[in-house]
Amino acid sequence: MKKQFEDYIKILETHKFQETYRHLIRLMTRLKANFPQEYLTGQLSLGYLDYTYFPFQNAYLKERQLRFGLVLNHRKLQIELWLMGRNQQVYQRYWQFFQYSTYNQNKPKPRYALLEAKLMAIDELLDEQKLLQMTVALASDIEKQLALYVDNFMTFPLVIQSKIAFKPYSVDEIGMSKAKIIVFEDMVLKISQDDQEARREYEMLIWLKDHLPVPKVLAFEVQDDRCYLLMEKAKGEIACSDELMRQPKRLTQILAASLKQMWQVDITNCPYTHTLKEHLAAATYQVENQLYDLDNVEPETFGENGFENPEALLEWLKVPGFEEDLVFSHGDFCLPNIFIQDGKLSSLIDLGQAGIADKYQDIALCYRSLSHNFSGKYTEVSYPDFDAMALFEALGIEPDMKKLKYYILLDELF
């Protein structure tokens, strides 16, 4: 150590070194003293000629056990902004997500911070107030990313986080699914209650990849009673788009061709069946546990000209009075679940009810969906002079009104 002490004394005897060091510390002291009051600053830490910094945070960061640091990097002679965890445990928890931040791409893992961003080199610093404005602007941007991504995604399974972190997204509210649908540029994340339907959808997507156009599964995870299904984004245009709705004949022809395409699927090894026996068992469970949704039924289903209550409807359904024509069925063949490209089916989504069922399971719901979408029920934009019976003309079959009515009424209990 003697040689090191001698070198240390020589450095201290260099007047310019001490003068430069005092200049840098005074700079950091002034920055702390003049820091905008929207943040609460902490004590200035001088460090060991490596980093001199002071922390700052607001209520939002404090609640998340995070804080920023305005840092003087002595080796690089530059001012940096760091985002730090309160302790090592907090750091490790947040790092699982922040490792995918653009700030950390193609860089070694930061030793102390979740992210480090250069603000300005010391020899470029002419206006301290401008530096503080830059600091607050960047901090604000990082907080927005925290609110947009970390607050929403950090509790997701790690495999899912690794694929979606910090990617732009929107929340899709089209359709009547109870799941949360998060749409990215080339992916879709569906978050559902961990139940049979959610797991069935994953299995059907895997099975159908060699039979029908469906999104490729990128990841499937179950955590805390939630299923996380990450898929490639469906190719094509949603069937209820304005462009397709303005071409009713073309649309019904494509839908009819799509139904026929599904009916050609070999159902020998289909993992699920939804015959009337299974459907009625499920409907009975729905009614006994009052799981039906009376707010979304057809106006004529119940009341003066309809059934007295769901129990009465269930009793009527128990006597169908027809033979089943079993094929592969989507289970919820409605316009928001169908995508079209180049005049043909390009993708099917929402396959949690898919399996072997009667043809009219899909015909009936497609007929109803056409009626509702063309009448403007969901968007208040109507397309007049359309009759959903055109679907049967496109299919080349005579409508079986008994089956059509039956499967529409059956769906009222789900």
N, C-alpha and C positions, 0 to 999 in steps of 0.2 A: 504493500500500500504506500510505502514511502515515496516511490517514483510517482504514483498517482497524485499524492498530496503536493509534491513539488510542481507537477504540471498544473494543478489547480491554482496554486499561488501565482504562477506565471500568467495564467489566464486572467486572474483578478487584477494583476498589476497592469494589464492592458486597459488603459483608460477608456478606449472606445467600446470595449466589450461591456463594461459596466454602464456606460452612457446609453448604449443601444438597448440593453436589458431594461433600464429604468424607463426609457421611451416606450417600449412595448407594454410594460406593466401599467404605465400611466394611460396608454391608449385603452387598454382593457378596462381600467377603472372608470374612464370617462364614458365608455360605451355602456357600462353597467349603470352609471349614474343617470344617463340620458335615455335609458331604454324606455320604450312606450309603456304607459301605465296599464294597458290592457293585459299585460302579463306581470306576474309577480316574480321578481328575480331573487336568486339565492346568493350565497357568499362566493366571492371570487377565490378560486383555488389556483395558487401560483404554479403548482406542479413542480417538476424536476427538470426544468429546461426541455421538457418534451411537449406538454400541453398546458396552457393556462386557459381557464374557462370559468364561466359562471352559468348556472342553470337558470331557466325561466319556464314558467308554466302558467296555465289558467285552470279554471274549474274543470273544463272538459278533459284536459290531460291528467289532472290530479285524480279524477274519478277512475281513470284507466291505469293509474300507477305509472304514468309516463311523464317525461319532461324533455324539453329541448336544452341544448347547451350551445352557447356561443363560444367557439373554441379558437384560440391562437395556437396553430401548429408550428412549433419552433423550428422543426427540421425543414419544413416546406415553406416557412415564412408566409403563411396565408391564414386568412380567417375562414372558419368552416362552421356549418350548422350541423349539429348532431341531434338525433332523436335517441333517447336513452330510456331504459327501463329502470324502475325504482331500485331493483336489486337483481341478482343473478337469476333468480327463479322467474321473475317477471320477464327478464330479457329472453330467457330460453322459451317461454311461452309465446312471446310475440315473434321471436326469430323464425319459428316454424312457418309464419306467414310472410314476414318481411324479407326473407331470403329470396323471394320471387319479385321483389320490387325492382323497378328499372334502375333505381339508385345502386343496387347491388349486383346488377348483371355484369358479367365478365370482370368481376373484381374479387380480391380475396375477402374472406369473411372479416368484417370489422371486429376489432378486439374488444372495444368498449361500447359501441353504439349499435343500434338497429340499422341506422343509415348515417352516412356522412356525405355532406355536400359542400363543395367549395363555393364560397361566396366571393372572395376577392383576395388577390395577392397583396401583401403589405406595401410593396413598391407602387401599387396601383391606387392605393387608398388616398384620395384627395379630399373626399367629403364624407365625414363620419356620419352625418345625418342620412346621407344616401345609403350608406352601408346598413344602417338600422332599418331603413325602409325596405331594402332588399331582404333583410333577415325576416322581418315580419311578413312580407309578401310570400316568401318561400315557406315559412312556418304555417301560414294560413292555408297554402296549397296542400301541404302535407296533412294538415288537420282535415281538410276536405276529403282527401284520400282515405284517411282513417275512418271518417264517418261513412263514406260510400262503400268501402271494401272491407276494412278490418272489422268494423262494428257488425256488418252483415254476414261476413264469411268466416270469421276466425273460429267459430264453434263448429264448423263443418269438419267432416273427416279429413285427415291429412292428405289422403290420396286425391280427394276432390279439390282441396285448397291448392295443391301443387299444379293443378291444371287450369284453374280459373282466376288465381290471384292477380289482382290489379288489371284485369282485362275489362274493357268497357262493356256495359250490359244494360238491359232494360227488363222490366217485369211485364210479362204478357198476361193480359186480363181478358183475352178473347176466349170464348167457350164457357162451360159451366163446371169445369173441373174444380174440385176442392183442393187440389195440389197447388203449390207455389211454383210458377214457371219462370225461370230466369233465363233470358235469351242473350247469348253472346254473339260475336260476329259469325262464328262457324260452329257453335255448340249450343245446346240447350240443357239446362239443369232442371230436373223435375224433383221436387221435394214433397214427399207424401207421408202420411201416417203409415207406420210399419204395419201393414195388414196383408191379407191374402191377395187382394187386387194389385197392390204395388209390386209384390214379389212375382205375381203372375205376369205382369207387364214385362218385367225384365226377362223372364223365361221365354215368353212369346216372341220378344224381339230377337233373342238368340235363335230360336227355332225357325222363325220366319225369314231370316236373312238369306236363305237359299230358295225361298218360295215366292216372296213378294217384295216390292220396294219398301223397305223400312229403314229408319235411321240406324247407323252403326253405334253400338254401345261402346263408350269410351271408359266408363267406370260405373260400378254399382257398389254402394256401401250402405250398411245399416248401422245407425248410431243413435242412442237415446230415443228409441221408439220412432225414428224417422228413417225413411228410405231415400237415398240420394242416387238418382239415376241420371248420369251424364251421357248425353248422346250427341252425335253429329246433328247439325241443324238440318231440318227437313228440306229437301231440294224442291224447287218449284214455287208455285203461287197457291196460296190458300184458296180452297174452293168457293168461299164466300166473299172473295175479293170483288170490288166494284166492276173490274174489267170482265170477270167471268159472269157476274150476275147480269150484266148487260147483254150477254149472249146466251139466253136461256136454253135454246135448242142445242147449241154446242155443249153447254154444261151438262144437260141431262144425258146426252149421248155419251159423254166421257164417264159420267157416274155409272151409267148402265154397263159400259164396257168394263169398268173397274169391278163392279159386282160380279160380272161373268168371269173375270180374271180370278177373283177370290174363290169362286165356286169350282174352279179347275184345280185348286190346290189339293194334293193327295192328303187326306185326313187320317191315313192309317196310323201314323205315329204322333198325331197332334196331342200335346200334353194335357189339354183341358177340354172338357165337354160342358156345354150349357144347354142340354136338352130341357124340355119342359119340366121334367122331374126335378132337375137341379134348380131351375128357375123358380118353380113354385115353392120349393123348400126355402130358397133365399127370400122370396117374397113373404112367406109366412114369418120368417125371423124378423124381417123389416117391420111387419105389422105388429107382431107381438111386442116388439121393443120400441114401437113408435118412432122408427128411424126415417120414415117417409117425410117428404117436404111438400106440404100442401100449398106453399106459396108459388110453386113452379108447375102446377098441374094445368091441364087444359080447362078453360072455364066451364065446359059442359060435363066434365067428368063427375063432379059431385054437385049436389044441390037438387033443385026441383025436378030437373029433367035428367038427372044422372043418378049415381049411386049415393046412398045415404051417408056412407063413411068408408074408409079404407077396408074395414072388415067385410063389408058387403061386397066391395069390389073383389077382394081376395076369394070369397066364396064363389063368385061368378067365374073367376079365372080357373078355378079348380076343375071346371068341366069345359075343356076347350072345344071338343066336338070336331076335331080334325086330326089327320095323320101328319106327322112331321116329315119334312124333306130335308134331311141333314146334309150340311155342307160346311166348309170353313166359313166362319162368321167373324167379322170385326167386333161385333157386340155393341158398338156405339157409332155406327156409320153415319155421322153427321158432318155437315160441311166444314166446320172448323178442324176436323180430324183428318181431312183429305187434302193432299197437295197435288197440283197438276203442272205438268211441264211438257211443252211440245205436243199438246193435244192428247196427253194420256196420263194415267196415274203415275206420279213420281215418288210419293211417299205416303205412308199411313202412320198416324201417331195415336197416342192414347189407347193402347191395346190391352189394358187391364181386364177387359171383359171378353177378350177374343177367345175363340175355341170352336168346337163343333156345336152347331145350332141349326135351327130351321132357317131356310132362305128368308122368310119374312121378318126375322129378327132385324136384318139389315135393311130390307126393302121398306119396312114400316117406318123405321127411324130416319131413313133417308128421305122418304116422302114427307114426313113431318118437318124435317129440317128445311127442305125446300120450301114448304108452305110458310114456315116462320120467317125464313130469311128474305123471301121475296115480298112478304107482307110488311117488312120493316119492323118486326117485333123487337129485334135486338138493337138495331141501329137507328130506327126512326127514318130510315131511307127505304122507301118502297119501290118496287119494280112492277108496275101494273100489267094487266093482261097476261098473267102467267097462271097456268093450271098445273099443279104438281102431278096430276094424272099423266102428264107428258112422260113421266118416268116409265110408266108401263108400256107406252108406245115405243120408247127407246129400247126397252128390254124385249119387246116383241112378245109380250104375254098379256093375257086378260087379267085384270086385277081380281084377286080373291079378297073381297071386301070384309069377309068374316075374319080372315087371318090378319088383314091390315088393321082392323079395329082392335083385335085381341092383343097384338104385340105393342101397339101404342098404349093401350090401357095397362098392360103388364109393366111397362116402363114407368108408369105413374107412381109405382110403389118404390122406386129406387132413386 
